[in-house]
Amino acid sequence: VDLVKRKNDQEIEEPWVQCDECEGWVHQICGLFNKGRNNNETHYLCPDCLVQGMQRGQRQRIEMRPQSMLEGSDLPHTQLSKYLERRLYYSLDKERRARALKEGKLPCEVATAENLTIRVVNSVVKKCEVKPKFHDAFAPEGYPSEFPYRQRVVVLFQKIGGVDVCLFVMYVQEYGQDCPPPNRHCVYLSYLDSVKYFTPEVSAVHPLALPSMYALRTFVYHQVLLGYLTYVRRLGFQQMHIWACPPMQGDDYILYCHPNKQKTPRSHRLRHWYLDMLRQAKREGLVTHLTTLWDTYFPGGKDHRLERCSFAHVPYLEGDYWPGEAENQLANMAESHRQAGKSSVAKGLGVAVARKGIKEDFIVVHMQEVCTFCRNHIAGGQRLFRYKTQNGMPLKSAPERKFEGLELKTGPCANAPSSPASSLTLCEACFNTEHNAWVTAGKSVRLPPNVLLNDLIQEKQEEMQLMKDPDPDVENEFFETRQSFLALCQGNHYQFDTLRRAKHSSMMVLYHIHNPQAPAFASNCSLCSVEIEPGSGWRCTVCTDFDICTKCKLEKGHAHPLQPQVNRKFDETQKRLTEAERRERSEQLQRTMALLVHACSCNNVQCSSSSCRKVRALFQHAVGCHLKVTGGCQLCKKMWFLLNLHAKSCSRSDCPVPRCRELKDLRRKQTARQEEQRRKAYQNMLRTQYQGQMQGK
């Protein structure tokens, strides 16, 4: 095949659609046209004709939207989304009154945010698998091979010009009571993304009464995070980890193509954005202590006084900077060093996190009081012993001894930090240990200099009524990972770089959420590259993934036999699903997954289940099918869909389902590659910022 070298600067013309009333042409994006649910025979009215018809009384508003035209508010509520939405509107009303008082106006005269919708679009149980080198190094200490967690995806919509626009998306991981240490009761803010279309664009009254500019948009996003902190705290979670890592210029985390007016924040600005929210959380009593990963877990950190700092104490979070960096450091170390002991490992890993500009980006948020000595959280109702410094001054520290930049420490507490501690709180067990040491030897073991046991004030932790998570699983394949949602948007050109595109993209995203059985991706003609609408076009029965449009089939033809694409079996006019129908669909999916596992492990030829025989027949068909190579067999596509769906939620290492392990390994490698790219981009960004600072001096 002859290749022609070209420059990638060609403007792609947007698709058009013709109005059946005025016969005028409008862009499909401008007309909010859903090409996935409208074929050439569907009657279409442009927005102008639609408005004119309603003004003349010829058309009526839709009282009950069909399933294919549902909005963000039609998505089912969870207890979390109800709480976040209710708290957000209460905070907005409070802020509106404060701003009206400041401006000398009535609250009704002050603009505020309206038509906001918060929903949880994904809530499933996953597992974080420990990377092999790390597990080999720390398995003798009883380190687990995996950590189960619940992933939640929270989305914020705002109705702008009568259309829901997706403004804010947040991915979080919740490691609960059933998760082994060190991840137990830990929350990780995995990804957060937004686009700058929030209205109104006004300044809000800063909750901390600071004079700096504070946009109402920032206030709303902060309130969503504060509401989430409040909710998970009531679920019994004790700490949250945040990696303040902005995307590289031109990259996207979740939402595809941000507007040009929206600047990508630098690392320090994003960190301050989080810290501003966390200071408000501390003021509201949601957070007891803010620190960093370095200060909390590493030798030399100021927020612990452990006699032995182990790398196994650091939470191992899916997609975080730390697991990937630890694996790289272990791979780079010589085998002899790793056999010699963990000291060289911990030192190398500690240096990786202690680099200038990195330490502050790994934020650790304690939602309950934590013991400075054993680093365990102090539950409600238990006693604690606190040293209160004067005027908020840090605790005094011992003189620091160094040799060629390395700290020299001796004594029973070799890992005790030499830097001033930011706080000192002891649990009852550690206080009793210090008290016994004082009685026996006449001196404390780990208390800082000039601090006596009598200086510690006894307090009792306030009892907090905890609750169990009341929300069921919420499955949505498009939000299973942030890469899957980004792929949906990229594959269909659902962009958010302009408001009109953001409206159309949000409409299409809602269409896919409400109608998961509808085709998600359109194919392109292999000859002219034109997009082929779902249910139309032709596919070659010999070539692999060869699709051709009807025009090219008639004008150019093809050497091999062609078969028409199967039209989708989807009723566009059906009414919205009821809660019972939604629940039945979810239960049916779970039964199908259970049947798949049963059929793959069933050895009974005379199995009484007819469905079991059907599934086994489907697998037998796939073994000898010749059309599956070209992608033209619908039965093989159905089987492949079931296998992928199963592999996404399977946590068994001995799963009997064919290709399950291969699919999980493939997904694991893809995730690891993307995490490594993110980590390298973060390191390059810090290196560039540091070089710029050095050149400015």
Phi and psi in degrees as a GROMACS rama.xvg file:
@    title "Ramachandran Plot"
@    xaxis  label "Phi"
@    yaxis  label "Psi"
@TYPE xy
-78.5515  132.605  ASP-2
-106.855  139.036  LEU-3
-113.736  126.169  VAL-4
-79.306  125.926  LYS-5
-136.817  161.395  ARG-6
-95.571  136.745  LYS-7
-83.1508  69.9652  ASN-8
-132.487  15.6047  ASP-9
-81.4089  128.12  GLN-10
-78.3236  126.535  GLU-11
-89.0661  123.89  ILE-12
-70.1672  133.374  GLU-13
-69.6175  145.973  GLU-14
-68.4003  149.796  PRO-15
-112.568  164.702  TRP-16
-143.174  140.749  VAL-17
-99.5644  134.829  GLN-18
-76.768  133.65  CYS-19
-79.0071  -9.81443  ASP-20
-93.01  -59.8929  GLU-21
-96.6275  -5.4263  CYS-22
60.6467  18.98  GLU-23
-84.7032  161.042  GLY-24
-107.894  135.147  TRP-25
-132.144  154.213  VAL-26
-62.7227  140.822  HIS-27
-59.5688  -35.0528  GLN-28
-69.1744  -45.1745  ILE-29
-64.3862  -36.7102  CYS-30
-86.495  6.19696  GLY-31
50.4191  48.9793  LEU-32
-92.2853  126.59  PHE-33
-96.7025  98.4144  ASN-34
-71.346  -15.7716  LYS-35
-72.6328  -23.3556  GLY-36
-118.269  3.23923  ARG-37
-124.328  121.657  ASN-38
-96.6875  -174.356  ASN-39
-66.1583  -23.402  ASN-40
-88.7657  -5.91024  GLU-41
-74.7413  133.949  THR-42
-70.2269  131.365  HIS-43
-131.341  136.022  TYR-44
-118.574  134.417  LEU-45
-71.9834  163.664  CYS-46
-56.9184  -38.6135  PRO-47
-64.7605  -46.0524  ASP-48
-67.3682  -33.0456  CYS-49
-65.8416  -43.3362  LEU-50
-66.9183  -43.5809  VAL-51
-62.7518  -38.6191  GLN-52
-65.3943  -35.7489  GLY-53
-71.6157  -35.8652  MET-54
-67.7875  -33.2362  GLN-55
-84.6881  -2.36429  ARG-56
79.4837  11.3979  GLY-57
-82.094  -19.9728  GLN-58
-130.777  151.428  ARG-59
-117.361  152.835  GLN-60
-64.8865  147.39  ARG-61
-75.5827  117.058  ILE-62
-78.1294  -36.344  GLU-63
-128.048  106.238  MET-64
-68.5177  142.059  ARG-65
-71.6947  170.403  PRO-66
-60.3432  -28.5142  GLN-67
-84.6986  -0.865848  SER-68
-129.496  27.3174  MET-69
-77.9174  157.057  LEU-70
-105.879  -175.741  GLU-71
-65.27  -36.4464  GLY-72
-69.4236  -15.2445  SER-73
-83.2382  -10.3957  ASP-74
-66.8508  143.999  LEU-75
-64.3757  141.658  PRO-76
-79.8412  152.108  HIS-77
-118.775  169.918  THR-78
-62.8144  -35.7131  GLN-79
-65.6155  -46.8108  LEU-80
-66.1201  -37.0032  SER-81
-61.519  -45.073  LYS-82
-65.3724  -44.8218  TYR-83
-62.546  -43.1524  LEU-84
-66.4837  -44.4139  GLU-85
-64.0322  -42.4324  ARG-86
-67.4044  -37.4924  ARG-87
-63.8448  -46.2252  LEU-88
-66.8185  -34.7368  TYR-89
-65.1729  -42.5488  TYR-90
-67.2158  -38.2464  SER-91
-64.6798  -40.7346  LEU-92
-64.317  -40.3173  ASP-93
-65.7913  -42.2023  LYS-94
-67.1777  -37.1624  GLU-95
-62.9483  -41.7127  ARG-96
-66.5379  -39.4905  ARG-97
-66.172  -38.5747  ALA-98
-70.3179  -37.9214  ARG-99
-64.2258  -40.2104  ALA-100
-64.7596  -38.9409  LEU-101
-67.4393  -37.0433  LYS-102
-91.178  -2.67119  GLU-103
69.7781  37.2933  GLY-104
-125.191  170.947  LYS-105
-80.0208  150.032  LEU-106
-56.4199  -34.4307  PRO-107
-69.6079  -15.7022  CYS-108
-89.8236  -3.73403  GLU-109
-106.379  129.883  VAL-110
-73.0993  142.694  ALA-111
-144.268  172.219  THR-112
-76.893  137.739  ALA-113
-134.888  169.382  GLU-114
56.6914  45.1412  ASN-115
-96.6869  138.816  LEU-116
-132.081  129.316  THR-117
-118.251  131.051  ILE-118
-140.276  150.882  ARG-119
-97.0332  111.656  VAL-120
-98.5444  -7.6767  VAL-121
-153.907  129.783  ASN-122
-151.983  95.5709  SER-123
-136.059  158.574  VAL-124
-89.7939  130.087  VAL-125
-129.456  -177.004  LYS-126
-140.202  142.452  LYS-127
-98.8618  114.351  CYS-128
-90.0172  132.179  GLU-129
-73.0915  134.261  VAL-130
-66.06  150.433  LYS-131
-60.9401  -45.5401  PRO-132
-65.7086  -39.0463  LYS-133
-66.2075  -42.7994  PHE-134
-66.1387  -38.7493  HIS-135
-63.2697  -35.5119  ASP-136
-73.6197  -32.3046  ALA-137
-118.26  5.0826  PHE-138
-60.2918  -36.6556  ALA-139
-59.1913  -23.1674  PRO-140
-85.7257  6.97767  GLU-141
82.7311  21.8838  GLY-142
-70.471  132.694  TYR-143
-70.7193  162.693  PRO-144
-91.6524  -14.3064  SER-145
-157.404  159.091  GLU-146
-129.964  115.472  PHE-147
-74.5974  145.117  PRO-148
-152.351  163.043  TYR-149
-106.305  125.719  ARG-150
-95.6264  131.914  GLN-151
-122.755  144.235  ARG-152
-123.446  118.335  VAL-153
-108.167  130.431  VAL-154
-123.591  137.875  VAL-155
-113.636  124.412  LEU-156
-110.494  150.907  PHE-157
-133.715  132.584  GLN-158
-79.0478  113.548  LYS-159
-119.747  118.414  ILE-160
62.1515  32.8524  GLY-161
82.2688  4.7989  GLY-162
-126.01  133.89  VAL-163
-69.3127  131.504  ASP-164
-120.599  128.165  VAL-165
-76.7937  115.36  CYS-166
-107.373  -28.6861  LEU-167
-148.789  131.301  PHE-168
-133.6  137.419  VAL-169
-136.844  128.007  MET-170
-105.79  129.1  TYR-171
-131.927  154.088  VAL-172
-121.288  133.377  GLN-173
-121.603  111.609  GLU-174
-97.7208  105.402  TYR-175
-91.3842  -156.813  GLY-176
-65.0727  -31.8446  GLN-177
-79.8886  -2.23642  ASP-178
-90.3118  135.959  CYS-179
-71.8682  159.771  PRO-180
-62.885  153.736  PRO-181
-91.2789  9.40582  PRO-182
-88.9212  -7.84531  ASN-183
-60.3674  136.266  ARG-184
61.0623  33.4877  HIS-185
-118.156  141.256  CYS-186
-117.22  138.488  VAL-187
-121.969  122.239  TYR-188
-80.7824  98.1755  LEU-189
-74.9818  -57.8299  SER-190
-142.786  149.786  TYR-191
-147.119  134.246  LEU-192
-148.565  152.168  ASP-193
-153.661  161.195  SER-194
-123.379  148.257  VAL-195
-90.6187  71.1846  LYS-196
-125.062  10.8368  TYR-197
-62.4693  139.022  PHE-198
-127.046  146.841  THR-199
-81.5046  155.333  PRO-200
-87.9044  77.5932  GLU-201
-127.884  165.478  VAL-202
-89.0798  143.398  SER-203
-103.28  163.886  ALA-204
-77.0962  123.553  VAL-205
-66.0455  129.39  HIS-206
-60.3187  -28.3048  PRO-207
-94.3881  10.0994  LEU-208
58.758  36.7729  ALA-209
-87.7771  149.029  LEU-210
-77.9924  -10.2916  PRO-211
-68.685  158.57  SER-212
-64.6089  137.62  MET-213
-142.598  99.6472  TYR-214
-69.23  148.751  ALA-215
-62.4641  -31.6836  LEU-216
-60.108  -45.7911  ARG-217
-63.2702  -39.8158  THR-218
-58.4536  -44.1139  PHE-219
-66.0605  -46.0629  VAL-220
-64.0162  -38.7684  TYR-221
-63.6041  -38.2639  HIS-222
-66.7048  -33.8204  GLN-223
-63.2261  -44.3682  VAL-224
-66.9527  -40.5838  LEU-225
-64.1127  -40.1922  LEU-226
-63.8928  -38.9297  GLY-227
-66.5654  -40.7403  TYR-228
-59.0799  -43.6899  LEU-229
-61.1787  -42.5394  THR-230
-66.8979  -49.1669  TYR-231
-70.4318  -26.5964  VAL-232
-64.1259  -38.2086  ARG-233
-71.4921  -20.2608  ARG-234
-81.8998  -5.38637  LEU-235
101.362  5.77146  GLY-236
-74.6123  145.574  PHE-237
-111.468  -25.1115  GLN-238
-151.14  155.066  GLN-239
-126.949  140.893  MET-240
-113.496  136.746  HIS-241
-131.793  129.513  ILE-242
-106.398  108.887  TRP-243
-79.12  80.9825  ALA-244
-121.001  103.352  CYS-245
-75.5919  154.317  PRO-246
-70.5962  155.509  PRO-247
-68.9374  157.293  MET-248
-58.2565  123.761  GLN-249
93.173  -12.1748  GLY-250
-89.718  161.587  ASP-251
-129.426  139.529  ASP-252
-86.5195  -53.772  TYR-253
-128.449  -55.7976  ILE-254
-85.8367  133.522  LEU-255
-86.6274  125.381  TYR-256
65.8029  96.794  CYS-257
-84.3832  156.553  HIS-258
-64.7712  150.133  PRO-259
-63.8672  -29.6803  ASN-260
-73.0595  -13.0158  LYS-261
-90.8404  113.228  GLN-262
-81.4594  144.043  LYS-263
-79.798  120.637  THR-264
-70.2477  148.371  PRO-265
-76.3498  169.944  ARG-266
-59.933  -44.1616  SER-267
-69.7552  -33.0718  HIS-268
-70.3127  -40.1092  ARG-269
-65.5705  -38.8229  LEU-270
-62.5525  -43.4386  ARG-271
-66.1047  -31.6707  HIS-272
-62.3592  -45.2611  TRP-273
-66.8641  -44.4625  TYR-274
-65.1767  -33.5939  LEU-275
-61.6538  -42.3127  ASP-276
-66.7574  -39.8905  MET-277
-71.8735  -30.2848  LEU-278
-65.7289  -38.7234  ARG-279
-64.2107  -38.9924  GLN-280
-63.829  -37.246  ALA-281
-67.4563  -36.731  LYS-282
-65.7796  -34.6979  ARG-283
-82.7192  -1.7221  GLU-284
83.3459  11.839  GLY-285
-81.8916  -25.8099  LEU-286
-125.073  135.536  VAL-287
-98.2726  -29.8172  THR-288
-156.568  137.377  HIS-289
-114.318  133.415  LEU-290
-151.788  -165.986  THR-291
-124.916  166.422  THR-292
-60.925  -41.3988  LEU-293
-63.5328  -49.2306  TRP-294
-67.4464  -23.7616  ASP-295
-89.5051  -36.2174  THR-296
-121.91  -11.7091  TYR-297
-109.747  151.352  PHE-298
-56.8437  127.275  PRO-299
99.5738  -12.8141  GLY-300
-66.8554  149.855  GLY-301
-91.7592  -5.27017  LYS-302
-108.016  25.6487  ASP-303
-155.17  161.818  HIS-304
-137.589  52.6337  ARG-305
-75.8103  141.751  LEU-306
-74.0149  -22.4119  GLU-307
-143.914  110.039  ARG-308
-87.6829  120.904  CYS-309
-112.366  140.584  SER-310
-65.0302  -21.6049  PHE-311
-71.6528  -7.59243  ALA-312
-83.4297  -15.7718  HIS-313
-78.7334  128.957  VAL-314
-56.6094  135.574  PRO-315
-105.225  98.524  TYR-316
-110.075  137.323  LEU-317
-61.8272  123.699  GLU-318
82.4833  0.488049  GLY-319
-77.187  163.035  ASP-320
-63.7348  -37.5201  TYR-321
-64.4207  -50.3454  TRP-322
-58.9626  -42.4465  PRO-323
-67.6687  -41.4775  GLY-324
-65.8324  -38.9293  GLU-325
-62.5705  -42.0273  ALA-326
-65.1008  -39.8667  GLU-327
-65.1858  -42.7528  ASN-328
-64.3936  -41.0884  GLN-329
-65.5679  -36.2753  LEU-330
-68.8013  -31.7666  ALA-331
-81.4237  -19.7813  ASN-332
-78.1596  147.199  MET-333
-69.3218  150.531  ALA-334
-61.2615  -33.8487  GLU-335
-66.0843  -36.5822  SER-336
-66.8831  -39.6221  HIS-337
-70.7804  -31.424  ARG-338
-73.611  -27.0376  GLN-339
-68.8144  -27.6498  ALA-340
150.242  178.642  GLY-341
-87.8971  -7.03396  LYS-342
-64.7593  -42.9004  SER-343
-67.3147  -34.1852  SER-344
-64.1161  -50.8129  VAL-345
-62.3763  -37.2237  ALA-346
-64.8943  -46.4925  LYS-347
-64.2782  -39.7567  GLY-348
-69.8089  -37.3336  LEU-349
-63.9642  -39.875  GLY-350
-63.7269  -36.3343  VAL-351
-62.8114  -35.87  ALA-352
-87.1238  -24.7603  VAL-353
-84.9732  4.36409  ALA-354
-60.9062  150.513  ARG-355
-61.8718  130.964  LYS-356
90.3187  -9.94205  GLY-357
-99.8373  -39.6654  ILE-358
-53.2079  -43.7376  LYS-359
-73.2692  -15.7582  GLU-360
-81.646  -11.2433  ASP-361
-105.656  94.808  PHE-362
-92.1481  134.401  ILE-363
-115.684  123.355  VAL-364
-111.727  118.105  VAL-365
-96.0746  119.422  HIS-366
-93.2401  -7.02209  MET-367
-134.23  158.494  GLN-368
-59.9322  139.644  GLU-369
-122.892  140.091  VAL-370
-74.1892  131.693  CYS-371
-68.0351  -28.8814  THR-372
-86.5328  -58.3686  PHE-373
-92.0871  -10.588  CYS-374
67.4774  14.736  ARG-375
-84.903  147.028  ASN-376
-79.9422  145.903  HIS-377
-98.2597  115.649  ILE-378
-72.5708  161.601  ALA-379
-62.9103  140.881  GLY-380
91.1916  -12.3273  GLY-381
-91.721  159.836  GLN-382
-84.3301  148.753  ARG-383
-138.269  162.366  LEU-384
-128.494  118.714  PHE-385
-119.307  140.365  ARG-386
-102.33  118.266  TYR-387
-98.7777  117.896  LYS-388
-79.906  160.699  THR-389
-83.8762  128.997  GLN-390
57.1454  27.8808  ASN-391
72.2745  14.6506  GLY-392
-72.2819  146.953  MET-393
-70.5043  161.94  PRO-394
-68.9063  148.893  LEU-395
-70.3513  153.576  LYS-396
-128.013  162.557  SER-397
-75.6389  156.537  ALA-398
-59.5857  140.023  PRO-399
-91.8222  131.449  GLU-400
-111.553  132.235  ARG-401
-135.165  153.823  LYS-402
-137.985  112.36  PHE-403
53.5364  41.8741  GLU-404
84.5888  -6.62555  GLY-405
-99.5543  136.661  LEU-406
-74.0094  138.206  GLU-407
-107.835  121.916  LEU-408
-132.514  139.075  LYS-409
-132.899  173.16  THR-410
96.5215  178.847  GLY-411
-67.9421  -18.0597  PRO-412
-117.766  65.8449  CYS-413
-64.578  -24.5822  ALA-414
-98.2309  4.9023  ASN-415
-63.6499  137.72  ALA-416
-68.9518  143.038  PRO-417
-91.0707  -15.7135  SER-418
-79.745  157.426  SER-419
-63.3171  132.949  PRO-420
-74.7532  142.981  ALA-421
-83.3048  -17.9007  SER-422
-160.287  164.027  SER-423
-143.377  108.742  LEU-424
-135.647  130.399  THR-425
-117.048  142.039  LEU-426
-78.4609  170.762  CYS-427
-65.2366  -37.4932  GLU-428
-65.1827  -45.3373  ALA-429
-68.4197  -35.0775  CYS-430
-63.7491  -42.0786  PHE-431
-65.2628  -36.8699  ASN-432
-63.0758  -44.0329  THR-433
-65.4324  -38.2329  GLU-434
-65.0431  -42.6305  HIS-435
-65.5862  -38.5955  ASN-436
-64.9296  -36.6796  ALA-437
-66.7678  -40.9183  TRP-438
-68.3507  -37.8999  VAL-439
-79.5646  -50.7695  THR-440
-105.039  -9.92658  ALA-441
80.0772  11.921  GLY-442
-153.229  155.176  LYS-443
-81.6875  157.043  SER-444
-92.4277  -45.5901  VAL-445
-122.73  -1.05798  ARG-446
-68.1852  144.251  LEU-447
-63.7104  164.438  PRO-448
-60.1689  145.083  PRO-449
66.8363  15.7391  ASN-450
-116.152  121.924  VAL-451
-105.09  161.055  LEU-452
-61.8672  -33.0514  LEU-453
-68.1578  -17.3132  ASN-454
-77.7755  -13.8478  ASP-455
-83.3915  130.295  LEU-456
-98.9918  128.21  ILE-457
-78.4164  132.88  GLN-458
-133.92  165.645  GLU-459
-120.34  127.151  LYS-460
-62.5137  137.011  GLN-461
-69.4418  133.676  GLU-462
-66.2877  136.478  GLU-463
-127.173  127.094  MET-464
-75.0255  108.387  GLN-465
-85.739  157.832  LEU-466
-133.974  155.846  MET-467
-84.0729  151.542  LYS-468
-63.1742  114.211  ASP-469
-85.6433  -6.88532  PRO-470
-88.4876  139.135  ASP-471
-79.5488  175.631  PRO-472
-66.2616  143.292  ASP-473
-124.939  109.919  VAL-474
-103.321  135.933  GLU-475
-155.867  113.42  ASN-476
-65.2005  -25.5532  GLU-477
-73.7509  -24.7232  PHE-478
-108.8  16.4263  PHE-479
-58.9901  -41.6171  GLU-480
-135.973  163.248  THR-481
-68.47  -27.084  ARG-482
-68.432  -36.3639  GLN-483
-66.9395  -38.6746  SER-484
-70.0888  -40.3036  PHE-485
-63.1946  -37.7885  LEU-486
-65.9829  -38.2591  ALA-487
-59.8239  -44.5975  LEU-488
-70.4339  -41.8721  CYS-489
-68.0939  -41.5722  GLN-490
-66.7268  -25.4806  GLY-491
-112.208  8.58191  ASN-492
58.0839  41.1065  HIS-493
-84.9301  89.6373  TYR-494
-101.345  157.137  GLN-495
-123.481  24.9617  PHE-496
-80.5763  -18.9065  ASP-497
-132.368  161.535  THR-498
-64.9044  -41.1688  LEU-499
-64.2467  -38.2807  ARG-500
-68.9139  -38.5441  ARG-501
-63.3874  -37.7587  ALA-502
-64.0182  -48.2033  LYS-503
-65.9783  -41.8251  HIS-504
-64.0035  -41.9136  SER-505
-64.5432  -39.3089  SER-506
-60.6024  -42.2148  MET-507
-71.4195  -36.3959  MET-508
-62.2672  -44.1109  VAL-509
-63.6967  -36.4354  LEU-510
-60.6068  -43.7988  TYR-511
-70.3116  -35.1835  HIS-512
-65.9904  -45.1964  ILE-513
-74.4406  -24.3327  HIS-514
-128.792  70.4372  ASN-515
-65.4983  -19.2104  PRO-516
-82.9668  -10.9398  GLN-517
-74.9241  150.547  ALA-518
-58.4778  134.142  PRO-519
-96.992  -30.434  ALA-520
-125.973  138.643  PHE-521
-95.0579  150.003  ALA-522
-94.5517  165.682  SER-523
-118.395  146.762  ASN-524
-65.1517  131.136  CYS-525
-72.803  -11.0205  SER-526
-101.991  -50.5194  LEU-527
-107.462  -3.59281  CYS-528
66.9854  9.76631  SER-529
-71.8236  149.069  VAL-530
-74.7212  132.641  GLU-531
-98.9623  124.877  ILE-532
-66.67  147.196  GLU-533
-56.6111  134.316  PRO-534
88.7663  -4.43967  GLY-535
-120.49  173.901  SER-536
86.3847  -178.737  GLY-537
-135.015  154.395  TRP-538
-128.587  136.939  ARG-539
-73.9577  139.337  CYS-540
-87.7873  -2.57959  THR-541
-116.562  -51.3025  VAL-542
-71.3468  152.13  CYS-543
-84.1334  125.016  THR-544
50.8572  47.8881  ASP-545
-107.12  110.334  PHE-546
-113.566  146.563  ASP-547
-141.347  139.532  ILE-548
-78.7871  166.16  CYS-549
-64.6946  -36.3749  THR-550
-63.7305  -46.8256  LYS-551
-68.0632  -31.6593  CYS-552
-63.9441  -39.569  LYS-553
-76.9085  -38.3964  LEU-554
-87.7794  -40.1081  GLU-555
-109.378  -32.9761  LYS-556
71.5488  -176.49  GLY-557
-152.044  149.021  HIS-558
-72.2235  -23.265  ALA-559
-107.729  163.963  HIS-560
-63.143  143.348  PRO-561
-118.849  145.339  LEU-562
-124.422  143.489  GLN-563
-68.0017  147.004  PRO-564
-67.0505  140.359  GLN-565
-75.4129  128.414  VAL-566
-71.4677  144.72  ASN-567
-68.7036  143.63  ARG-568
-99.6608  84.7871  LYS-569
-143.828  121.273  PHE-570
-82.8292  107.43  ASP-571
-74.9838  -18.3221  GLU-572
-96.6475  -0.389094  THR-573
-65.3503  149.551  GLN-574
-75.2397  168.248  LYS-575
-61.6441  149.874  ARG-576
-72.2716  141.975  LEU-577
-80.4774  169.061  THR-578
-62.5698  -37.543  GLU-579
-65.655  -40.3559  ALA-580
-66.9228  -38.0587  GLU-581
-63.512  -42.9748  ARG-582
-66.861  -38.8067  ARG-583
-64.5297  -38.701  GLU-584
-63.9809  -42.3992  ARG-585
-65.201  -42.5628  SER-586
-66.9016  -35.8042  GLU-587
-64.554  -39.1936  GLN-588
-64.6437  -41.9427  LEU-589
-64.6763  -39.024  GLN-590
-64.8716  -37.4326  ARG-591
-64.8996  -42.311  THR-592
-65.0506  -39.9798  MET-593
-65.4669  -38.3977  ALA-594
-64.9356  -37.9586  LEU-595
-61.4215  -45.5725  LEU-596
-64.6732  -41.7958  VAL-597
-62.1299  -46.5326  HIS-598
-64.199  -32.8818  ALA-599
-77.3656  -19.4127  CYS-600
-109.168  -2.98723  SER-601
-83.0609  125.029  CYS-602
-106.701  4.34596  ASN-603
-85.2766  110.858  ASN-604
-64.6897  -30.4642  VAL-605
-99.3769  36.7587  GLN-606
-58.5195  134.615  CYS-607
-71.4629  -15.4706  SER-608
-84.3389  118.062  SER-609
-68.1932  -31.9909  SER-610
-66.1807  -34.8995  SER-611
-61.463  -43.9617  CYS-612
-65.1345  -35.7914  ARG-613
-65.3785  -42.6511  LYS-614
-65.8061  -41.9363  VAL-615
-66.0385  -35.476  ARG-616
-65.7244  -34.3405  ALA-617
-64.438  -40.6682  LEU-618
-68.829  -39.4064  PHE-619
-63.8498  -36.3852  GLN-620
-63.1699  -42.3508  HIS-621
-64.7806  -30.0945  ALA-622
-64.2318  -39.9219  VAL-623
-105.266  6.94172  GLY-624
-75.7325  133.752  CYS-625
-96.8263  -20.7817  HIS-626
-76.5367  -19.5066  LEU-627
-64.1729  -25.175  LYS-628
-65.2392  -37.5419  VAL-629
-86.4481  -6.75008  THR-630
79.5626  19.7137  GLY-631
-102.332  -0.955346  GLY-632
-93.2115  121.315  CYS-633
-72.1564  -33.3122  GLN-634
-65.9746  -41.0616  LEU-635
-67.3674  -36.2945  CYS-636
-63.3952  -40.2852  LYS-637
-63.768  -43.1506  LYS-638
-64.3024  -43.068  MET-639
-64.2246  -36.4376  TRP-640
-62.9918  -43.6845  PHE-641
-64.5276  -40.4879  LEU-642
-64.529  -43.3309  LEU-643
-65.0558  -42.1675  ASN-644
-63.2579  -39.7328  LEU-645
-67.3115  -44.8342  HIS-646
-63.7613  -27.763  ALA-647
-65.7716  -31.7263  LYS-648
-110.733  -3.65871  SER-649
-76.5763  134.717  CYS-650
-121.252  7.03408  SER-651
-84.6006  135.938  ARG-652
-82.2714  -20.2009  SER-653
-112.324  38.2824  ASP-654
-65.7792  133.339  CYS-655
-82.2951  -8.34677  PRO-656
-70.4057  129.168  VAL-657
-59.9  143.379  PRO-658
66.6503  2.43358  ARG-659
-62.5207  -48.7913  CYS-660
-63.9974  -39.2709  ARG-661
-63.7862  -43.6008  GLU-662
-64.8393  -40.3244  LEU-663
-67.3288  -39.2509  LYS-664
-64.6725  -40.3829  ASP-665
-62.833  -45.184  LEU-666
-65.186  -37.1826  ARG-667
-65.382  -41.484  ARG-668
-67.4176  -40.3439  LYS-669
-62.1317  -43.4528  GLN-670
-64.2019  -42.9843  THR-671
-63.023  -38.9901  ALA-672
-65.8262  -41.3766  ARG-673
-67.873  -37.6508  GLN-674
-64.9384  -40.2612  GLU-675
-64.8952  -39.3876  GLU-676
-63.4528  -41.3577  GLN-677
-64.2507  -41.5388  ARG-678
-65.5848  -43.6431  ARG-679
-66.0347  -39.7401  LYS-680
-62.2813  -39.1939  ALA-681
-64.2731  -43.4856  TYR-682
-65.8268  -41.0171  GLN-683
-63.8631  -37.8327  ASN-684
-63.1343  -45.3162  MET-685
-64.8014  -38.2735  LEU-686
-64.9464  -41.1792  ARG-687
-65.6494  -42.9818  THR-688
-62.8963  -40.3177  GLN-689
-66.8289  -41.4693  TYR-690
-64.3207  -37.6606  GLN-691
-64.2808  -38.2567  GLY-692
-66.9534  -38.9594  GLN-693
-68.6094  -36.6929  MET-694
-69.8562  -28.6041  GLN-695
-74.504  -16.7606  GLY-696
